[in-house]
Amino acid sequence: MVRPPLTPEQIAAGQRLGAALRSARGTRGLAEVAVEAGISPETLRKIEGGRLPSPAFGTVVCLAGVLGIPVTTLAEVWLADSEMLQAS
């Protein structure tokens, strides 16, 4: 099954999500947070860098838990400037 390409809006949303996660991580090591969340450091690096703009929901939930961020906050970051948010 081939995934359709991400839209520019989805890419921008992933970049916002990555920046929010990086900011929340603060001075904690990338590898430490990744291991606690059950993902590889490379995966977290890609998410934070916006190169994985649409991570799996479970990954976002685990990162939110490790970083102490409500999942709803991360959803709001991802949806900011989104037509989906404006429609609700």
Biopython code that builds the backbone (N, CA, C, O; Angstrom):
import numpy as np
from Bio.PDB.StructureBuilder import StructureBuilder

atoms = [
    (1, "MET", "N", (0.834, -1.168, 0.000)),
    (1, "MET", "CA", (0.000, 0.000, 0.000)),
    (1, "MET", "C", (0.887, 1.242, 0.000)),
    (1, "MET", "O", (1.815, 1.350, 0.801)),
    (2, "VAL", "N", (0.608, 2.141, -0.866)),
    (2, "VAL", "CA", (1.401, 3.355, -0.994)),
    (2, "VAL", "C", (0.685, 4.486, -0.272)),
    (2, "VAL", "O", (-0.502, 4.730, -0.490)),
    (3, "ARG", "N", (1.425, 5.170, 0.589)),
    (3, "ARG", "CA", (0.851, 6.323, 1.291)),
    (3, "ARG", "C", (0.871, 7.529, 0.374)),
    (3, "ARG", "O", (1.851, 7.758, -0.335)),
    (4, "PRO", "N", (-0.196, 8.295, 0.383)),
    (4, "PRO", "CA", (-0.162, 9.530, -0.405)),
    (4, "PRO", "C", (0.856, 10.493, 0.218)),
    (4, "PRO", "O", (1.091, 10.450, 1.425)),
    (5, "PRO", "N", (1.450, 11.348, -0.590)),
    (5, "PRO", "CA", (2.427, 12.287, -0.031)),
    (5, "PRO", "C", (1.768, 13.241, 0.956)),
    (5, "PRO", "O", (0.589, 13.572, 0.831)),
    (6, "LEU", "N", (2.541, 13.670, 1.928)),
    (6, "LEU", "CA", (2.027, 14.607, 2.911)),
    (6, "LEU", "C", (1.843, 15.982, 2.281)),
    (6, "LEU", "O", (2.598, 16.389, 1.397)),
    (7, "THR", "N", (0.843, 16.669, 2.749)),
    (7, "THR", "CA", (0.594, 18.025, 2.264)),
    (7, "THR", "C", (1.571, 18.982, 2.951)),
    (7, "THR", "O", (2.140, 18.648, 3.990)),
    (8, "PRO", "N", (1.762, 20.160, 2.377)),
    (8, "PRO", "CA", (2.615, 21.154, 3.055)),
    (8, "PRO", "C", (2.121, 21.472, 4.468)),
    (8, "PRO", "O", (2.926, 21.726, 5.364)),
    (9, "GLU", "N", (0.816, 21.459, 4.666)),
    (9, "GLU", "CA", (0.263, 21.720, 6.000)),
    (9, "GLU", "C", (0.642, 20.611, 6.984)),
    (9, "GLU", "O", (0.953, 20.889, 8.142)),
    (10, "GLN", "N", (0.616, 19.360, 6.528)),
    (10, "GLN", "CA", (1.001, 18.248, 7.390)),
    (10, "GLN", "C", (2.489, 18.311, 7.724)),
    (10, "GLN", "O", (2.894, 18.006, 8.846)),
    (11, "ILE", "N", (3.280, 18.698, 6.769)),
    (11, "ILE", "CA", (4.719, 18.832, 7.011)),
    (11, "ILE", "C", (4.975, 19.938, 8.033)),
    (11, "ILE", "O", (5.784, 19.767, 8.945)),
    (12, "ALA", "N", (4.291, 21.066, 7.883)),
    (12, "ALA", "CA", (4.439, 22.167, 8.841)),
    (12, "ALA", "C", (3.970, 21.736, 10.234)),
    (12, "ALA", "O", (4.583, 22.101, 11.237)),
    (13, "ALA", "N", (2.896, 20.966, 10.294)),
    (13, "ALA", "CA", (2.390, 20.469, 11.576)),
    (13, "ALA", "C", (3.431, 19.582, 12.245)),
    (13, "ALA", "O", (3.647, 19.678, 13.453)),
    (14, "GLY", "N", (4.071, 18.729, 11.473)),
    (14, "GLY", "CA", (5.117, 17.867, 12.018)),
    (14, "GLY", "C", (6.306, 18.656, 12.527)),
    (14, "GLY", "O", (6.919, 18.289, 13.528)),
    (15, "GLN", "N", (6.630, 19.734, 11.843)),
    (15, "GLN", "CA", (7.727, 20.586, 12.293)),
    (15, "GLN", "C", (7.370, 21.270, 13.611)),
    (15, "GLN", "O", (8.214, 21.392, 14.499)),
    (16, "ARG", "N", (6.115, 21.717, 13.736)),
    (16, "ARG", "CA", (5.677, 22.320, 15.002)),
    (16, "ARG", "C", (5.719, 21.296, 16.131)),
    (16, "ARG", "O", (6.171, 21.596, 17.236)),
    (17, "LEU", "N", (5.244, 20.087, 15.845)),
    (17, "LEU", "CA", (5.257, 19.024, 16.851)),
    (17, "LEU", "C", (6.686, 18.729, 17.282)),
    (17, "LEU", "O", (6.973, 18.634, 18.475)),
    (18, "GLY", "N", (7.574, 18.585, 16.321)),
    (18, "GLY", "CA", (8.972, 18.307, 16.638)),
    (18, "GLY", "C", (9.598, 19.384, 17.496)),
    (18, "GLY", "O", (10.318, 19.092, 18.451)),
    (19, "ALA", "N", (9.323, 20.631, 17.154)),
    (19, "ALA", "CA", (9.873, 21.751, 17.932)),
    (19, "ALA", "C", (9.326, 21.739, 19.356)),
    (19, "ALA", "O", (10.063, 22.010, 20.305)),
    (20, "ALA", "N", (8.042, 21.429, 19.512)),
    (20, "ALA", "CA", (7.437, 21.383, 20.846)),
    (20, "ALA", "C", (8.047, 20.264, 21.684)),
    (20, "ALA", "O", (8.307, 20.445, 22.874)),
    (21, "LEU", "N", (8.272, 19.119, 21.066)),
    (21, "LEU", "CA", (8.878, 18.002, 21.791)),
    (21, "LEU", "C", (10.314, 18.331, 22.176)),
    (21, "LEU", "O", (10.744, 18.033, 23.290)),
    (22, "ARG", "N", (11.047, 18.936, 21.270)),
    (22, "ARG", "CA", (12.441, 19.302, 21.560)),
    (22, "ARG", "C", (12.492, 20.299, 22.708)),
    (22, "ARG", "O", (13.333, 20.185, 23.600)),
    (23, "SER", "N", (11.604, 21.264, 22.684)),
    (23, "SER", "CA", (11.553, 22.259, 23.745)),
    (23, "SER", "C", (11.211, 21.607, 25.092)),
    (23, "SER", "O", (11.807, 21.938, 26.117)),
    (24, "ALA", "N", (10.259, 20.687, 25.079)),
    (24, "ALA", "CA", (9.850, 20.010, 26.312)),
    (24, "ALA", "C", (10.963, 19.111, 26.856)),
    (24, "ALA", "O", (11.074, 18.915, 28.067)),
    (25, "ARG", "N", (11.773, 18.576, 25.967)),
    (25, "ARG", "CA", (12.882, 17.707, 26.397)),
    (25, "ARG", "C", (13.925, 18.516, 27.146)),
    (25, "ARG", "O", (14.600, 17.994, 28.034)),
    (26, "GLY", "N", (14.060, 19.785, 26.794)),
    (26, "GLY", "CA", (15.000, 20.656, 27.501)),
    (26, "GLY", "C", (16.415, 20.123, 27.469)),
    (26, "GLY", "O", (16.969, 19.857, 26.402)),
    (27, "THR", "N", (16.995, 19.967, 28.648)),
    (27, "THR", "CA", (18.389, 19.513, 28.742)),
    (27, "THR", "C", (18.505, 17.995, 28.861)),
    (27, "THR", "O", (19.613, 17.462, 28.921)),
    (28, "ARG", "N", (17.385, 17.306, 28.894)),
    (28, "ARG", "CA", (17.440, 15.839, 28.967)),
    (28, "ARG", "C", (18.021, 15.291, 27.675)),
    (28, "ARG", "O", (17.777, 15.838, 26.599)),
    (29, "GLY", "N", (18.765, 14.247, 27.775)),
    (29, "GLY", "CA", (19.379, 13.645, 26.604)),
    (29, "GLY", "C", (18.359, 13.005, 25.678)),
    (29, "GLY", "O", (17.380, 12.405, 26.122)),
    (30, "LEU", "N", (18.608, 13.143, 24.385)),
    (30, "LEU", "CA", (17.723, 12.570, 23.378)),
    (30, "LEU", "C", (17.609, 11.057, 23.563)),
    (30, "LEU", "O", (16.507, 10.509, 23.531)),
    (31, "ALA", "N", (18.732, 10.386, 23.753)),
    (31, "ALA", "CA", (18.716, 8.926, 23.903)),
    (31, "ALA", "C", (17.939, 8.508, 25.146)),
    (31, "ALA", "O", (17.185, 7.536, 25.113)),
    (32, "GLU", "N", (18.119, 9.234, 26.232)),
    (32, "GLU", "CA", (17.409, 8.926, 27.479)),
    (32, "GLU", "C", (15.897, 8.996, 27.277)),
    (32, "GLU", "O", (15.174, 8.083, 27.674)),
    (33, "VAL", "N", (15.423, 10.066, 26.668)),
    (33, "VAL", "CA", (13.988, 10.246, 26.450)),
    (33, "VAL", "C", (13.459, 9.193, 25.482)),
    (33, "VAL", "O", (12.387, 8.627, 25.694)),
    (34, "ALA", "N", (14.211, 8.938, 24.428)),
    (34, "ALA", "CA", (13.778, 7.946, 23.438)),
    (34, "ALA", "C", (13.617, 6.567, 24.077)),
    (34, "ALA", "O", (12.603, 5.901, 23.869)),
    (35, "VAL", "N", (14.603, 6.143, 24.847)),
    (35, "VAL", "CA", (14.540, 4.829, 25.481)),
    (35, "VAL", "C", (13.359, 4.759, 26.448)),
    (35, "VAL", "O", (12.644, 3.757, 26.485)),
    (36, "GLU", "N", (13.155, 5.816, 27.226)),
    (36, "GLU", "CA", (12.019, 5.826, 28.150)),
    (36, "GLU", "C", (10.691, 5.732, 27.411)),
    (36, "GLU", "O", (9.736, 5.139, 27.913)),
    (37, "ALA", "N", (10.631, 6.316, 26.217)),
    (37, "ALA", "CA", (9.392, 6.294, 25.426)),
    (37, "ALA", "C", (9.261, 5.020, 24.594)),
    (37, "ALA", "O", (8.227, 4.790, 23.967)),
    (38, "GLY", "N", (10.299, 4.198, 24.587)),
    (38, "GLY", "CA", (10.232, 2.943, 23.840)),
    (38, "GLY", "C", (10.474, 3.092, 22.348)),
    (38, "GLY", "O", (10.020, 2.269, 21.553)),
    (39, "ILE", "N", (11.193, 4.150, 21.968)),
    (39, "ILE", "CA", (11.527, 4.348, 20.552)),
    (39, "ILE", "C", (13.039, 4.506, 20.420)),
    (39, "ILE", "O", (13.750, 4.679, 21.410)),
    (40, "SER", "N", (13.500, 4.445, 19.205)),
    (40, "SER", "CA", (14.946, 4.600, 18.987)),
    (40, "SER", "C", (15.313, 6.082, 19.031)),
    (40, "SER", "O", (14.494, 6.943, 18.709)),
    (41, "PRO", "N", (16.545, 6.369, 19.430)),
    (41, "PRO", "CA", (16.998, 7.759, 19.386)),
    (41, "PRO", "C", (16.888, 8.355, 17.982)),
    (41, "PRO", "O", (16.582, 9.540, 17.841)),
    (42, "GLU", "N", (17.128, 7.565, 16.956)),
    (42, "GLU", "CA", (17.019, 8.073, 15.584)),
    (42, "GLU", "C", (15.589, 8.477, 15.252)),
    (42, "GLU", "O", (15.368, 9.475, 14.567)),
    (43, "THR", "N", (14.625, 7.713, 15.730)),
    (43, "THR", "CA", (13.225, 8.080, 15.505)),
    (43, "THR", "C", (12.913, 9.407, 16.171)),
    (43, "THR", "O", (12.288, 10.274, 15.561)),
    (44, "LEU", "N", (13.341, 9.576, 17.419)),
    (44, "LEU", "CA", (13.096, 10.843, 18.115)),
    (44, "LEU", "C", (13.820, 11.985, 17.400)),
    (44, "LEU", "O", (13.270, 13.079, 17.268)),
    (45, "ARG", "N", (15.025, 11.743, 16.947)),
    (45, "ARG", "CA", (15.781, 12.765, 16.208)),
    (45, "ARG", "C", (14.996, 13.201, 14.960)),
    (45, "ARG", "O", (14.916, 14.392, 14.659)),
    (46, "LYS", "N", (14.426, 12.238, 14.245)),
    (46, "LYS", "CA", (13.644, 12.549, 13.040)),
    (46, "LYS", "C", (12.374, 13.327, 13.387)),
    (46, "LYS", "O", (12.009, 14.261, 12.673)),
    (47, "ILE", "N", (11.705, 12.954, 14.468)),
    (47, "ILE", "CA", (10.485, 13.651, 14.872)),
    (47, "ILE", "C", (10.831, 15.090, 15.251)),
    (47, "ILE", "O", (10.200, 16.034, 14.776)),
    (48, "GLU", "N", (11.832, 15.247, 16.105)),
    (48, "GLU", "CA", (12.204, 16.585, 16.549)),
    (48, "GLU", "C", (12.681, 17.467, 15.394)),
    (48, "GLU", "O", (12.475, 18.680, 15.408)),
    (49, "GLY", "N", (13.306, 16.863, 14.413)),
    (49, "GLY", "CA", (13.802, 17.620, 13.269)),
    (49, "GLY", "C", (12.768, 17.861, 12.193)),
    (49, "GLY", "O", (13.056, 18.512, 11.189)),
    (50, "GLY", "N", (11.556, 17.339, 12.392)),
    (50, "GLY", "CA", (10.495, 17.524, 11.410)),
    (50, "GLY", "C", (10.618, 16.615, 10.201)),
    (50, "GLY", "O", (9.889, 16.782, 9.223)),
    (51, "ARG", "N", (11.543, 15.644, 10.256)),
    (51, "ARG", "CA", (11.712, 14.717, 9.132)),
    (51, "ARG", "C", (10.757, 13.530, 9.218)),
    (51, "ARG", "O", (10.662, 12.739, 8.279)),
    (52, "LEU", "N", (10.057, 13.404, 10.330)),
    (52, "LEU", "CA", (9.015, 12.384, 10.501)),
    (52, "LEU", "C", (7.778, 13.138, 10.987)),
    (52, "LEU", "O", (7.436, 13.091, 12.169)),
    (53, "PRO", "N", (7.114, 13.832, 10.063)),
    (53, "PRO", "CA", (6.056, 14.761, 10.459)),
    (53, "PRO", "C", (4.756, 14.119, 10.915)),
    (53, "PRO", "O", (3.884, 14.800, 11.454)),
    (54, "SER", "N", (4.619, 12.819, 10.705)),
    (54, "SER", "CA", (3.379, 12.160, 11.077)),
    (54, "SER", "C", (3.685, 10.887, 11.872)),
    (54, "SER", "O", (3.429, 9.780, 11.398)),
    (55, "PRO", "N", (4.242, 11.049, 13.097)),
    (55, "PRO", "CA", (4.583, 9.853, 13.881)),
    (55, "PRO", "C", (3.335, 9.104, 14.320)),
    (55, "PRO", "O", (2.239, 9.663, 14.366)),
    (56, "ALA", "N", (3.517, 7.844, 14.639)),
    (56, "ALA", "CA", (2.407, 7.010, 15.109)),
    (56, "ALA", "C", (1.812, 7.596, 16.390)),
    (56, "ALA", "O", (2.522, 8.173, 17.213)),
    (57, "PHE", "N", (0.521, 7.441, 16.537)),
    (57, "PHE", "CA", (-0.185, 7.964, 17.707)),
    (57, "PHE", "C", (0.427, 7.426, 18.996)),
    (57, "PHE", "O", (0.638, 8.181, 19.946)),
    (58, "GLY", "N", (0.709, 6.134, 19.033)),
    (58, "GLY", "CA", (1.300, 5.535, 20.234)),
    (58, "GLY", "C", (2.633, 6.154, 20.585)),
    (58, "GLY", "O", (2.957, 6.309, 21.763)),
    (59, "THR", "N", (3.404, 6.507, 19.585)),
    (59, "THR", "CA", (4.691, 7.159, 19.809)),
    (59, "THR", "C", (4.482, 8.518, 20.457)),
    (59, "THR", "O", (5.182, 8.874, 21.406)),
    (60, "VAL", "N", (3.524, 9.272, 19.947)),
    (60, "VAL", "CA", (3.238, 10.603, 20.506)),
    (60, "VAL", "C", (2.742, 10.462, 21.945)),
    (60, "VAL", "O", (3.133, 11.245, 22.811)),
    (61, "VAL", "N", (1.889, 9.477, 22.208)),
    (61, "VAL", "CA", (1.366, 9.260, 23.562)),
    (61, "VAL", "C", (2.508, 8.925, 24.522)),
    (61, "VAL", "O", (2.568, 9.458, 25.630)),
    (62, "CYS", "N", (3.400, 8.052, 24.101)),
    (62, "CYS", "CA", (4.528, 7.672, 24.964)),
    (62, "CYS", "C", (5.458, 8.851, 25.215)),
    (62, "CYS", "O", (5.914, 9.052, 26.341)),
    (63, "LEU", "N", (5.742, 9.627, 24.184)),
    (63, "LEU", "CA", (6.594, 10.813, 24.364)),
    (63, "LEU", "C", (5.925, 11.817, 25.290)),
    (63, "LEU", "O", (6.587, 12.407, 26.144)),
    (64, "ALA", "N", (4.629, 12.014, 25.132)),
    (64, "ALA", "CA", (3.900, 12.932, 26.007)),
    (64, "ALA", "C", (4.024, 12.487, 27.462)),
    (64, "ALA", "O", (4.249, 13.309, 28.350)),
    (65, "GLY", "N", (3.878, 11.203, 27.701)),
    (65, "GLY", "CA", (3.989, 10.681, 29.064)),
    (65, "GLY", "C", (5.371, 10.879, 29.653)),
    (65, "GLY", "O", (5.505, 11.310, 30.799)),
    (66, "VAL", "N", (6.392, 10.570, 28.884)),
    (66, "VAL", "CA", (7.767, 10.707, 29.355)),
    (66, "VAL", "C", (8.108, 12.175, 29.619)),
    (66, "VAL", "O", (8.820, 12.491, 30.573)),
    (67, "LEU", "N", (7.603, 13.057, 28.781)),
    (67, "LEU", "CA", (7.933, 14.482, 28.904)),
    (67, "LEU", "C", (6.966, 15.253, 29.799)),
    (67, "LEU", "O", (7.180, 16.432, 30.082)),
    (68, "GLY", "N", (5.901, 14.582, 30.243)),
    (68, "GLY", "CA", (4.950, 15.232, 31.132)),
    (68, "GLY", "C", (4.097, 16.280, 30.441)),
    (68, "GLY", "O", (3.734, 17.294, 31.037)),
    (69, "ILE", "N", (3.781, 16.027, 29.179)),
    (69, "ILE", "CA", (2.955, 16.951, 28.398)),
    (69, "ILE", "C", (1.617, 16.273, 28.138)),
    (69, "ILE", "O", (1.595, 15.114, 27.723)),
    (70, "PRO", "N", (0.503, 16.957, 28.367)),
    (70, "PRO", "CA", (-0.787, 16.356, 28.000)),
    (70, "PRO", "C", (-0.845, 16.114, 26.486)),
    (70, "PRO", "O", (-0.406, 16.952, 25.699)),
    (71, "VAL", "N", (-1.379, 14.985, 26.099)),
    (71, "VAL", "CA", (-1.520, 14.660, 24.672)),
    (71, "VAL", "C", (-2.340, 15.739, 23.969)),
    (71, "VAL", "O", (-2.084, 16.060, 22.809)),
    (72, "THR", "N", (-3.312, 16.288, 24.663)),
    (72, "THR", "CA", (-4.133, 17.337, 24.046)),
    (72, "THR", "C", (-3.296, 18.565, 23.685)),
    (72, "THR", "O", (-3.574, 19.232, 22.688)),
    (73, "THR", "N", (-2.292, 18.860, 24.477)),
    (73, "THR", "CA", (-1.408, 19.988, 24.164)),
    (73, "THR", "C", (-0.662, 19.722, 22.864)),
    (73, "THR", "O", (-0.551, 20.608, 22.016)),
    (74, "LEU", "N", (-0.147, 18.498, 22.704)),
    (74, "LEU", "CA", (0.564, 18.160, 21.472)),
    (74, "LEU", "C", (-0.387, 18.161, 20.281)),
    (74, "LEU", "O", (0.000, 18.543, 19.177)),
    (75, "ALA", "N", (-1.621, 17.738, 20.500)),
    (75, "ALA", "CA", (-2.608, 17.782, 19.417)),
    (75, "ALA", "C", (-2.874, 19.223, 19.000)),
    (75, "ALA", "O", (-2.991, 19.515, 17.810)),
    (76, "GLU", "N", (-2.969, 20.114, 19.962)),
    (76, "GLU", "CA", (-3.185, 21.525, 19.639)),
    (76, "GLU", "C", (-2.003, 22.110, 18.870)),
    (76, "GLU", "O", (-2.191, 22.916, 17.958)),
    (77, "VAL", "N", (-0.795, 21.710, 19.234)),
    (77, "VAL", "CA", (0.398, 22.158, 18.500)),
    (77, "VAL", "C", (0.325, 21.671, 17.065)),
    (77, "VAL", "O", (0.564, 22.435, 16.131)),
    (78, "TRP", "N", (-0.007, 20.397, 16.890)),
    (78, "TRP", "CA", (-0.063, 19.818, 15.546)),
    (78, "TRP", "C", (-1.157, 20.480, 14.711)),
    (78, "TRP", "O", (-0.988, 20.684, 13.508)),
    (79, "LEU", "N", (-2.273, 20.811, 15.346)),
    (79, "LEU", "CA", (-3.408, 21.387, 14.625)),
    (79, "LEU", "C", (-3.337, 22.907, 14.447)),
    (79, "LEU", "O", (-4.120, 23.465, 13.679)),
    (80, "ALA", "N", (-2.436, 23.574, 15.125)),
    (80, "ALA", "CA", (-2.344, 25.034, 15.023)),
    (80, "ALA", "C", (-2.253, 25.447, 13.560)),
    (80, "ALA", "O", (-1.534, 24.826, 12.777)),
    (81, "ASP", "N", (-2.972, 26.482, 13.197)),
    (81, "ASP", "CA", (-3.000, 26.987, 11.813)),
    (81, "ASP", "C", (-3.611, 25.998, 10.826)),
    (81, "ASP", "O", (-3.436, 26.138, 9.615)),
    (82, "SER", "N", (-4.317, 25.015, 11.331)),
    (82, "SER", "CA", (-4.894, 23.965, 10.496)),
    (82, "SER", "C", (-6.339, 24.271, 10.166)),
    (82, "SER", "O", (-7.062, 24.846, 10.980)),
    (83, "GLU", "N", (-6.759, 23.889, 8.972)),
    (83, "GLU", "CA", (-8.158, 24.031, 8.587)),
    (83, "GLU", "C", (-9.040, 23.170, 9.475)),
    (83, "GLU", "O", (-10.182, 23.533, 9.758)),
    (84, "MET", "N", (-8.509, 22.012, 9.923)),
    (84, "MET", "CA", (-9.288, 21.122, 10.797)),
    (84, "MET", "C", (-9.614, 21.831, 12.103)),
    (84, "MET", "O", (-10.729, 21.701, 12.609)),
    (85, "LEU", "N", (-8.676, 22.569, 12.652)),
    (85, "LEU", "CA", (-8.898, 23.297, 13.890)),
    (85, "LEU", "C", (-9.901, 24.419, 13.686)),
    (85, "LEU", "O", (-10.762, 24.651, 14.535)),
    (86, "GLN", "N", (-9.790, 25.115, 12.561)),
    (86, "GLN", "CA", (-10.690, 26.218, 12.271)),
    (86, "GLN", "C", (-12.119, 25.731, 12.026)),
    (86, "GLN", "O", (-13.069, 26.480, 12.250)),
    (87, "ALA", "N", (-12.285, 24.488, 11.569)),
    (87, "ALA", "CA", (-13.611, 23.945, 11.272)),
    (87, "ALA", "C", (-14.342, 23.514, 12.543)),
    (87, "ALA", "O", (-15.566, 23.378, 12.543)),
    (88, "SER", "N", (-13.589, 23.299, 13.631)),
    (88, "SER", "CA", (-14.235, 22.816, 14.855)),
    (88, "SER", "C", (-14.793, 23.932, 15.691)),
    (88, "SER", "O", (-15.366, 23.682, 16.752)),
]
sb = StructureBuilder()
sb.init_structure("model")
sb.init_model(0)
sb.init_chain("A")
sb.init_seg("    ")
for serial, (resi, resn, name, xyz) in enumerate(atoms, 1):
    if name == "N":
        sb.init_residue(resn, " ", resi, " ")
    sb.init_atom(name, np.array(xyz, "f"), 0.0, 1.0, " ", f" {name:<3s}", serial, name[0])
structure = sb.get_structure()
